Amino acid sequence: MNDSKDKKLDIFISYRNEGGSELAKLVYNYLKGKNYSVFMSDVDLKSGHFDKAIYKRIQEAKDFILICSPGSLDKCKNENDWVRNEIVHAIKCNKNILPILSQGFSIPNKNDLPSDMNTLPDYNGIPFLINMFDQSMGIIIKNLKSTPKKNYKLIISIMITALLISSIIYFLFFNNKPIQNTNYAEETPSVTQTEYRDSIIPINIETNFTPSGWMGDGEDGDKFITYEGQFMDKQDSGNSCIRISYTKGPKKWAGIYWLNTDNNWGTDKGYDLSGKNFTKISFLARSDQKVKKSQFKAGGVKGERYEDSFDYEPKMEVTFNKDWTRYELDLKNKNIQNVIGGFCWIGNEDVTFYLDEIKFE
């Protein structure tokens, strides 16, 4: 029996057979293994009206994963192209669209895309590196709106196993038989070098870095800082952005680093972004409090084992405008071979402001 017909669908995977089917199957199998309800046409669509079934599955799904392989969008100029039809329907249905950027894929300009899908470059693309499969899938899962279903069969199996083990221990105990103590060591593989040389330009900092480096008054958690990563700003046409509100505490300053992994203050290596010809970090910012100021920078994290290969000094001071304004941190002549702190905000006055589209370009 087909699972996608029996379960409420979480995720629809769209892909071009030529060049995209292998990655689509890898993503599909991984998400299925995590107990998400996933639809992939080659696996789940057996018979019936193809177009009606596809549109129905897209409407049911919360998330729309688009596998972007080299040349996968070239045929979308054809009005009857099914990849195009799937993308357009997902946009119309306001789905959470996650473009997965395989190595070699180039993001097209809006002017090169049909008008009904030219908003596609606005969605945050997720670079997918096969040699870092688990980390790439972790970023995808982090950006899903869906949540995995509870695996009741597994829960029951664990309960039965626990009951059997308890029964065996009980039996052996009352029969005065010693239980042999065996130590099992399980080695967990770890990523020792994060390699981003082959990923696609631009790299979205909001997607690939985590705002976990809270400093100053931020060390007290949300006592003085309120951070909202999916704030719906009326001035942003209903799109989500980052909202940060800071009230001065005893240290009279605060800051947030977007780090390459959670709370990495130099215990692990950063991303290698060299060889991609990045020249800047660009970001949008605004505040309803026009006279408020804050500072922004990147790099500068120094730990006992590792440190950023660059430090953006002096920091950029921004006096916020009420309207969205784009700012740029110049990376020319910066060594970005080891990037831990991808972006940083520092402030020393009460302020509420908004950020969006933070990216290496």
C-alpha positions, -999 to +999 in steps of 0.1 A: +000+000+000+013+035-009+022+055+023+017+088+006-020+080+001-025+069+037-006+097+055-010+134+055+017+146+032+046+167+046+070+171+017+068+172-021+101+167-040+103+182-074+133+173-097+144+169-133+150+132-142+181+141-162+207+149-136+184+152-105+168+118-098+198+104-079+200+133-054+162+134-052+161+097-042+189+103-016+169+132+000+137+111-002+151+081+015+167+101+042+136+120+050+115+088+049+140+073+074+133+103+097+096+094+095+085+123+073+057+117+048+074+124+015+062+123-021+084+116-051+066+109-084+089+081-096+083+062-063+048+071-052+029+078-084+018+045-099-013+052-120-041+076-126-043+111-139-007+124-136-015+161-136-043+160-111-023+137-088+007+160-089-012+192-082-031+175-053+001+163-037+016+198-039-015+213-023-014+188+005+023+193+013+037+219+037+072+219+021+082+219-015+118+207-021+132+216-055+163+197-066+183+222-086+208+202-107+229+217-136+206+227-164+174+216-145+156+249-152+166+253-189+134+236-201+112+257-179+108+282-208+084+256-223+049+262-209+042+225-209+073+216-189+063+197-157+091+210-135+079+245-144+043+236-137+052+221-103+072+252-093+044+276-104+018+256-085+039+256-054+044+294-056+006+299-061-001+277-031+023+297-010+044+266+000+076+266+019+099+263-011+134+250-005+157+250-035+185+224-030+215+235-050+236+206-062+272+212-072+275+229-106+241+245-105+240+283-113+212+305-100+196+322-130+186+358-131+150+367-127+149+381-163+159+346-176+130+329-160+093+328-171+073+355-154+051+331-134+082+316-117+107+345-117+104+348-079+123+316-075+157+333-069+141+350-039+139+318-020+169+308+002+189+281-017+206+254+003+240+242-011+241+204-010+275+188-007+276+150-012+308+147+008+290+164+037+256+146+033+245+145+069+253+182+075+235+192+043+204+172+053+205+187+087+203+222+072+173+210+050+155+196+081+162+228+100+143+248+073+113+225+070+079+235+083+069+199+086+076+178+117+083+140+116+055+116+125+057+095+156+068+060+148+044+040+169+057+007+156+092+016+168+079+028+202+060-005+206+090-025+195+112-007+221+087-012+248+085-049+240+123-052+239+126-034+272+100-057+288+118-088+275+152-075+288+136-067+322+121-102+323+155-118+315+172-097+342+145-106+367+149-143+359+187-143+361+186-123+393+164-147+411+183-177+398+215-162+412+232-162+378+257-135+373+252-111+344+283-106+324+291-069+321+302-060+286+313-025+277+304-014+242+321+016+226+304+033+197+325+056+176+305+085+161+321+099+130+326+136+131+332+163+104+368+176+109+369+199+079+340+219+065+345+223+028+324+249+009+346+253-022+322+237-046+290+253-032+270+279-051+271+317-049+256+333-029+257+316+005+228+326+027+241+333+062+206+328+078+205+293+064+241+281+068+251+299+100+233+299+134+227+330+156+240+312+187+269+334+198+252+358+223+275+383+240+274+410+266+239+413+281+230+385+257+249+360+279+218+362+301+197+346+273+164+364+265+164+385+296+176+416+276+174+404+240+144+391+221+153+373+189+126+363+163+139+345+133+106+343+114+090+377+121+063+388+096+071+424+087+043+444+072+069+464+052+083+433+037+052+423+017+043+396+042+077+378+040+095+368+071+126+385+084+147+386+116+135+409+145+159+418+173+149+438+203+175+448+229+171+465+263+203+475+280+213+454+310+242+456+335+269+452+309+254+480+288+261+463+255+251+431+236+259+413+205+250+382+184+274+362+163+260+340+135+284+310+139+290+282+115+278+256+141+260+261+174+282+279+200+314+274+181+337+298+197+368+282+181+364+246+193+358+235+157+369+246+123+349+271+102+337+270+066+363+272+039+349+299+015+380+305-004+381+300-042+345+314-046+356+350-053+333+364-026+338+402-024+312+412+002+286+403+028+253+421+020+223+425+042+191+445+045+183+463+077+157+488+090+142+501+123+111+521+132+134+540+155+153+560+129+180+576+151+192+543+165+226+529+158+243+495+158+275+480+145+280+451+122+310+430+113+322+395+104+351+373+115+371+379+146+363+347+165+394+335+183+393+302+203+419+280+219+420+256+189+407+276+159+401+311+149+386+331+121+410+336+092+400+373+091+385+400+112+364+428+098+377+459+115+367+487+120+331+476+125+305+491+102+283+516+121+247+518+108+222+545+116+189+527+108+164+540+083+127+533+086+127+518+051+147+487+042+182+497+033+210+474+019+244+475+034+277+458+025+307+446+044+337+446+020+355+413+018+381+423-008+416+411+002+401+392+032+413+356+039+380+336+041+397+302+043+383+295+078+350+314+086+335+307+120+318+340+126+299+347+094+281+378+106+278+398+138+256+426+154+268+447+183+248+474+201+250+496+232+216+513+232+180+502+235+168+493+200+144+472+179+155+465+144+150+441+115+174+421+093+170+401+061+189+386+031+222+383+049+245+366+024+280+362+011+282+374-025 
